[in-house]
């Protein structure tokens, strides 16, 4: 049995043989008076020890940082967005 799996280690490599690097600062995309900034400031002052203890210490790491997921879900709830599709749409705006 032969291995037919092909792996490409340099998946962002361009034809000119250099890595494509695009610095992105999401902060610039959010207006200064947006409510998400206030929400983020409030969440940064919280103690997340109990939240982090709820996650298993063994096994693989969560796909999304629990603190970031908490921020997203609480912000969505504050905006009366409860569906996962609505949350996704709000994150992309």
DSSP file (Angstrom, degrees, kcal/mol; ACC not computed):
  #  RESIDUE AA STRUCTURE BP1 BP2  ACC     N-H-->O    O-->H-N    N-H-->O    O-->H-N    TCO  KAPPA ALPHA  PHI   PSI    X-CA   Y-CA   Z-CA
    1    1 A X              0   0    0      0, 0.0     2,-0.3     0, 0.0     0, 0.0   0.000 360.0 360.0 360.0 124.5    0.0    0.0    0.0
    2    2 A X        -     0   0    0      1,-0.0     2,-0.7     2,-0.0     0, 0.0  -0.678 360.0-115.4 -98.2 151.3    1.5    3.3   -1.0
    3    3 A X        +     0   0    0     -2,-0.3    -1,-0.0     1,-0.1     0, 0.0  -0.754  30.6 177.5 -85.5 116.7    1.0    6.6    0.7
    4    4 A X        +     0   0    0     -2,-0.7     2,-0.5     2,-0.1    -1,-0.1   0.273  39.7 120.6-102.8   9.6   -0.8    9.0   -1.7
    5    5 A X        -     0   0    0      1,-0.0     2,-0.5     2,-0.0    -2,-0.1  -0.628  47.3-160.1 -79.4 127.1   -1.0   11.8    0.7
    6    6 A X        -     0   0    0     -2,-0.5     2,-0.4     2,-0.0    -2,-0.1  -0.924   4.8-164.1-108.5 125.1    0.7   14.9   -0.6
    7    7 A X        -     0   0    0     -2,-0.5     2,-0.6     0, 0.0    -2,-0.0  -0.894   8.3-158.4-110.7 140.8    1.7   17.6    2.0
    8    8 A X        -     0   0    0     -2,-0.4     3,-0.4     1,-0.1    -2,-0.0  -0.942   6.2-173.8-117.3 108.2    2.6   21.1    1.1
    9    9 A X  S    S+     0   0    0     -2,-0.6     2,-0.9     1,-0.3     3,-0.2   0.849  80.1  50.8 -75.2 -33.8    4.6   22.7    3.8
   10   10 A X    >   +     0   0    0      1,-0.2     3,-1.5     2,-0.1    -1,-0.3  -0.595  64.4 160.1-103.1  70.6    4.8   26.2    2.4
   11   11 A X  T 3  S+     0   0    0     -2,-0.9    -1,-0.2    -3,-0.4    -2,-0.1   0.654  74.8  47.1 -71.5 -14.5    1.1   26.7    1.7
   12   12 A X  T 3  S+     0   0    0     -3,-0.2     8,-1.2     2,-0.1    -1,-0.3   0.285  83.0 124.2-105.2  10.1    1.4   30.5    1.6
   13   13 A X  B <   -A   19   0A   0     -3,-1.5     6,-0.2     6,-0.2     2,-0.1  -0.490  49.8-147.5 -73.6 137.0    4.4   30.5   -0.7
   14   14 A X    >   -     0   0    0      4,-1.7     3,-1.8    -2,-0.2     4,-0.1  -0.393  31.6 -94.3 -96.8 177.2    4.0   32.5   -3.8
   15   15 A X  T 3  S+     0   0    0      1,-0.3    -1,-0.1     2,-0.1    -2,-0.1   0.772 122.9  61.1 -63.9 -25.6    5.4   32.0   -7.3
   16   16 A X  T 3  S-     0   0    0      2,-0.2    -1,-0.3     1,-0.0     3,-0.1   0.312 116.3-113.1 -85.8  10.6    8.4   34.3   -6.5
   17   17 A X  S <  S+     0   0    0     -3,-1.8     2,-0.3     1,-0.2    -2,-0.1   0.873  77.8 114.3  61.8  42.7    9.4   31.9   -3.6
   18   18 A X  S    S-     0   0    0     -4,-0.1    -4,-1.7    -6,-0.1     2,-0.3  -0.990  70.5-105.1-137.3 152.0    8.7   34.3   -0.7
   19   19 A X  B     -A   13   0A   0     -2,-0.3     2,-0.5    -6,-0.2    -6,-0.2  -0.543  31.8-126.0 -75.5 134.0    6.2   34.1    2.1
   20   20 A X        -     0   0    0     -8,-1.2     2,-0.5    -2,-0.3    -1,-0.1  -0.701  30.8-174.2 -80.3 125.5    3.2   36.4    1.7
   21   21 A X        +     0   0    0     -2,-0.5     2,-0.5     2,-0.0    -2,-0.0  -0.974  10.5 176.4-128.3 118.1    2.9   38.5    4.9
   22   22 A X        -     0   0    0     -2,-0.5     2,-0.3     2,-0.0    -2,-0.0  -0.930  21.1-145.7-122.2 106.7    0.0   40.8    5.5
   23   23 A X        -     0   0    0     -2,-0.5     2,-0.5     2,-0.0    -2,-0.0  -0.562  18.9-167.2 -72.1 129.7   -0.1   42.5    8.8
   24   24 A X        -     0   0    0     -2,-0.3     2,-0.6     3,-0.0     3,-0.1  -0.975  14.6-171.0-122.2 126.6   -3.7   43.0   10.0
   25   25 A X    >   -     0   0    0     -2,-0.5     3,-1.2     1,-0.1     4,-0.5  -0.916   2.2-170.9-114.3 102.7   -4.7   45.2   12.8
   26   26 A X  G >> S+     0   0    0     -2,-0.6     3,-1.3     1,-0.3     4,-0.7   0.779  79.7  73.2 -65.2 -26.8   -8.3   44.5   13.5
   27   27 A X  G >4 S+     0   0    0      1,-0.3     3,-0.7     2,-0.2    -1,-0.3   0.842  91.9  56.5 -56.3 -34.4   -8.5   47.5   15.9
   28   28 A X  G <4 S+     0   0    0     -3,-1.2    -1,-0.3     1,-0.2    -2,-0.2   0.750 101.6  56.8 -70.3 -23.2   -8.3   49.8   12.9
   29   29 A X  G <4 S+     0   0    0     -3,-1.3     2,-0.5    -4,-0.5    -1,-0.2   0.657  94.2  76.7 -83.3 -16.0  -11.4   48.2   11.4
   30   30 A X  S << S-     0   0    0     -4,-0.7    -1,-0.0    -3,-0.7     4,-0.0  -0.844  87.3-119.7 -99.5 125.4  -13.6   48.9   14.5
   31   31 A X    >   -     0   0    0     -2,-0.5     3,-1.5     1,-0.1     6,-0.2  -0.245  20.8-119.9 -60.4 150.7  -14.8   52.5   15.0
   32   32 A X  T 3  S+     0   0    0      1,-0.3    -1,-0.1    -4,-0.1    -2,-0.0   0.793 111.9  47.8 -63.7 -29.0  -13.7   54.2   18.2
   33   33 A X  T 3  S+     0   0    0      4,-0.1    -1,-0.3     3,-0.0     2,-0.1   0.213  82.6 126.5 -99.1  15.8  -17.3   54.7   19.3
   34   34 A X    X>  -     0   0    0     -3,-1.5     3,-1.1     1,-0.1     4,-0.8  -0.467  65.4-128.9 -75.0 145.2  -18.5   51.1   18.7
   35   35 A X  H 3> S+     0   0    0      1,-0.3     4,-2.2     2,-0.2     5,-0.2   0.720 103.1  71.0 -67.0 -20.9  -20.1   49.3   21.6
   36   36 A X  H 3> S+     0   0    0      1,-0.2     4,-2.3     2,-0.2    -1,-0.3   0.823  93.0  57.0 -66.7 -29.3  -17.8   46.3   21.1
   37   37 A X  H <> S+     0   0    0     -3,-1.1     4,-2.2    -6,-0.2    -1,-0.2   0.923 107.8  46.3 -66.2 -43.9  -14.9   48.4   22.4
   38   38 A X  H  X S+     0   0    0     -4,-0.8     4,-2.3     2,-0.2    -2,-0.2   0.918 112.4  51.1 -63.2 -43.3  -16.8   49.1   25.7
   39   39 A X  H  X S+     0   0    0     -4,-2.2     4,-2.4     1,-0.2    -2,-0.2   0.912 109.7  49.9 -60.7 -42.7  -17.7   45.4   26.0
   40   40 A X  H  X S+     0   0    0     -4,-2.3     4,-1.9     1,-0.2    -1,-0.2   0.903 109.6  51.0 -64.0 -41.8  -14.1   44.4   25.5
   41   41 A X  H  X S+     0   0    0     -4,-2.2     4,-0.7     1,-0.2    -1,-0.2   0.905 111.6  47.6 -62.6 -41.2  -12.9   46.8   28.1
   42   42 A X  H >< S+     0   0    0     -4,-2.3     3,-0.7     1,-0.2    -2,-0.2   0.904 112.1  49.4 -66.1 -40.9  -15.4   45.5   30.6
   43   43 A X  H >< S+     0   0    0     -4,-2.4     3,-1.3     1,-0.2    -1,-0.2   0.814 101.6  62.7 -69.8 -29.7  -14.5   41.9   29.8
   44   44 A X  H 3< S+     0   0    0     -4,-1.9    -1,-0.2     1,-0.3    -2,-0.2   0.748 100.1  55.1 -67.4 -22.0  -10.8   42.6   30.2
   45   45 A X  T << S+     0   0    0     -3,-0.7    -1,-0.3    -4,-0.7    -2,-0.2   0.467  90.1 102.3 -88.3  -2.0  -11.4   43.5   33.9
   46   46 A X  S <  S-     0   0    0     -3,-1.3     2,-0.6    -4,-0.2    -3,-0.0  -0.423  73.6-122.8 -84.4 157.5  -13.1   40.2   34.7
   47   47 A X        -     0   0    0     -2,-0.1     3,-0.3     1,-0.1     4,-0.2  -0.894  24.2-175.9 -99.0 119.8  -11.6   37.2   36.5
   48   48 A X     >  +     0   0    0     -2,-0.6     4,-2.6     1,-0.2     5,-0.2   0.184  48.8 110.7-103.5  15.7  -11.8   34.1   34.3
   49   49 A X  H  > S+     0   0    0      1,-0.2     4,-1.9     2,-0.2    -1,-0.2   0.917  81.3  46.3 -59.8 -44.5  -10.4   31.5   36.7
   50   50 A X  H  > S+     0   0    0     -3,-0.3     4,-1.0     1,-0.2    -1,-0.2   0.893 112.8  50.7 -65.8 -38.4  -13.8   29.7   37.1
   51   51 A X  H >4 S+     0   0    0      1,-0.2     3,-0.6    -4,-0.2     4,-0.4   0.928 111.8  46.9 -63.2 -44.8  -14.4   29.7   33.4
   52   52 A X  H >< S+     0   0    0     -4,-2.6     3,-0.9     1,-0.2    -1,-0.2   0.806 105.9  59.1 -70.3 -28.8  -11.0   28.2   32.7
   53   53 A X  H 3< S+     0   0    0     -4,-1.9    -1,-0.2     1,-0.2    -2,-0.2   0.754  94.4  66.4 -69.8 -22.9  -11.4   25.6   35.4
   54   54 A X  T << S+     0   0    0     -4,-1.0     2,-0.3    -3,-0.6    -1,-0.2   0.729  88.1  82.1 -70.0 -21.2  -14.5   24.3   33.6
   55   55 A X  S <  S-     0   0    0     -3,-0.9     2,-0.1    -4,-0.4     0, 0.0  -0.647  93.8-104.9 -86.3 142.1  -12.4   23.2   30.6
   56   56 A X        -     0   0    0     -2,-0.3    -1,-0.1     1,-0.1    -2,-0.1  -0.389  18.1-151.6 -66.1 137.9  -10.6   19.9   30.9
   57   57 A X  S    S+     0   0    0     -4,-0.1     2,-0.2    -2,-0.1    -1,-0.1   0.698  78.3  67.5 -83.5 -18.9   -6.9   20.1   31.6
   58   58 A X  S    S+     0   0    0      2,-0.0     2,-0.1     3,-0.0    -2,-0.1  -0.624  88.1  28.3 -98.0 160.2   -6.2   16.8   29.8
   59   59 A X  S    S-     0   0    0     -2,-0.2     2,-0.1     2,-0.0     0, 0.0  -0.430 104.0 -22.2  89.2-166.5   -6.6   16.2   26.1
   60   60 A X  S    S-     0   0    0     -2,-0.1     3,-0.1     1,-0.1     2,-0.1  -0.327  71.9 -97.1 -80.5 163.0   -6.2   18.7   23.3
   61   61 A X        -     0   0    0      1,-0.1    -1,-0.1    -2,-0.1     4,-0.1  -0.380  48.4 -91.0 -73.8 153.8   -6.6   22.4   23.7
   62   62 A X        -     0   0    0      1,-0.1    -1,-0.1    -2,-0.1     4,-0.0  -0.318  29.4-124.9 -63.0 150.1   -9.9   24.0   22.8
   63   63 A X  S    S+     0   0    0      1,-0.1     2,-0.4    -3,-0.1    -1,-0.1   0.836  98.3  34.5 -65.0 -32.7  -10.3   25.2   19.2
   64   64 A X  S    S-     0   0    0      3,-0.0    -1,-0.1     4,-0.0     2,-0.1  -0.968  99.3-101.4-124.7 139.5  -11.1   28.7   20.4
   65   65 A X     >  -     0   0    0     -2,-0.4     4,-2.5     1,-0.2     3,-0.2  -0.395  31.0-134.5 -56.9 126.8   -9.7   30.5   23.4
   66   66 A X  H  > S+     0   0    0      1,-0.2     4,-2.3     2,-0.2    -1,-0.2   0.833 103.3  53.4 -57.3 -34.2  -12.4   30.2   26.1
   67   67 A X  H  > S+     0   0    0      2,-0.2     4,-2.3     1,-0.2    -1,-0.2   0.920 110.5  45.9 -67.8 -43.2  -12.0   33.9   27.0
   68   68 A X  H  > S+     0   0    0     -3,-0.2     4,-2.5     2,-0.2    -2,-0.2   0.910 112.5  50.9 -65.7 -41.9  -12.5   35.1   23.4
   69   69 A X  H  X S+     0   0    0     -4,-2.5     4,-2.6     1,-0.2     5,-0.2   0.904 109.6  51.0 -62.0 -40.6  -15.5   32.8   23.0
   70   70 A X  H  X S+     0   0    0     -4,-2.3     4,-2.6    -5,-0.2     5,-0.3   0.919 110.1  49.7 -61.3 -44.0  -17.0   34.2   26.2
   71   71 A X  H  X S+     0   0    0     -4,-2.3     4,-2.2     1,-0.2     5,-0.2   0.918 112.2  47.6 -61.5 -43.8  -16.5   37.7   24.9
   72   72 A X  H  X S+     0   0    0     -4,-2.5     4,-2.4     2,-0.2    -2,-0.2   0.932 114.6  45.0 -64.3 -46.5  -18.1   36.9   21.6
   73   73 A X  H  X S+     0   0    0     -4,-2.6     4,-2.4     1,-0.2    -2,-0.2   0.908 114.6  47.2 -68.3 -41.5  -21.1   35.1   23.1
   74   74 A X  H  X S+     0   0    0     -4,-2.6     4,-1.9    -5,-0.2    -1,-0.2   0.879 112.9  49.5 -69.4 -35.5  -21.8   37.8   25.8
   75   75 A X  H  X S+     0   0    0     -4,-2.2     4,-1.2    -5,-0.3    -2,-0.2   0.929 111.1  49.6 -66.1 -43.1  -21.5   40.6   23.3
   76   76 A X  H  <>S+     0   0    0     -4,-2.4     5,-3.0     1,-0.2     3,-0.5   0.916 110.6  50.0 -61.2 -42.5  -23.9   38.8   21.0
   77   77 A X  H ><5S+     0   0    0     -4,-2.4     3,-1.4     1,-0.2    -1,-0.2   0.872 106.7  55.0 -64.5 -36.0  -26.3   38.3   23.8
   78   78 A X  H 3<5S+     0   0    0     -4,-1.9    -1,-0.2     1,-0.3    -2,-0.2   0.764 109.6  47.6 -68.5 -22.8  -26.1   42.0   24.7
   79   79 A X  T 3<5S-     0   0    0     -4,-1.2    -1,-0.3    -3,-0.5    -2,-0.2   0.277 120.3-111.2 -97.1   9.2  -27.0   42.9   21.1
   80   80 A X  T < 5S+     0   0    0     -3,-1.4     2,-0.6     1,-0.2    -3,-0.2   0.858  72.2 140.3  61.3  39.0  -30.0   40.4   21.2
   81   81 A X      < +     0   0    0     -5,-3.0    -1,-0.2    -8,-0.1    -2,-0.2  -0.963  12.6 156.2-110.9 118.0  -28.3   38.0   18.8
   82   82 A X        +     0   0    0     -2,-0.6     2,-0.2    -3,-0.1    -1,-0.1   0.623  41.2  87.8-119.7 -19.8  -28.8   34.4   19.8
   83   83 A X  S  > S-     0   0    0      1,-0.1     4,-2.3     4,-0.0     5,-0.2  -0.546  75.0-128.1 -85.0 150.6  -28.4   32.2   16.7
   84   84 A X  H  > S+     0   0    0      1,-0.2     4,-2.3     2,-0.2     5,-0.1   0.860 111.5  52.3 -64.9 -34.4  -25.0   30.9   15.6
   85   85 A X  H  > S+     0   0    0      2,-0.2     4,-2.4     1,-0.2    -1,-0.2   0.895 109.4  49.4 -67.6 -39.0  -25.6   32.3   12.1
   86   86 A X  H  > S+     0   0    0      2,-0.2     4,-2.3     1,-0.2    -2,-0.2   0.887 110.7  50.1 -65.5 -38.9  -26.4   35.7   13.6
   87   87 A X  H  X S+     0   0    0     -4,-2.3     4,-2.1     2,-0.2    -2,-0.2   0.918 110.8  49.6 -65.2 -43.0  -23.3   35.6   15.7
   88   88 A X  H  X S+     0   0    0     -4,-2.3     4,-1.6     1,-0.2    -2,-0.2   0.927 110.9  49.4 -60.4 -44.7  -21.2   34.7   12.7
   89   89 A X  H  X S+     0   0    0     -4,-2.4     4,-0.8     1,-0.2    -1,-0.2   0.898 110.8  50.0 -62.2 -41.1  -22.7   37.5   10.7
   90   90 A X  H  < S+     0   0    0     -4,-2.3     3,-0.4     1,-0.2    -1,-0.2   0.854 108.5  53.0 -66.9 -34.7  -22.0   40.0   13.5
   91   91 A X  H  < S+     0   0    0     -4,-2.1    -1,-0.2     1,-0.2    -2,-0.2   0.814 109.0  50.0 -69.2 -29.6  -18.4   38.9   13.8
   92   92 A X  H  <        0   0    0     -4,-1.6    -1,-0.2     1,-0.2    -2,-0.2   0.638 360.0 360.0 -84.8 -13.8  -17.8   39.4   10.1
   93   93 A X     <        0   0    0     -4,-0.8    -1,-0.2    -3,-0.4    -2,-0.1   0.507 360.0 360.0 -68.0 360.0  -19.2   43.0   10.0
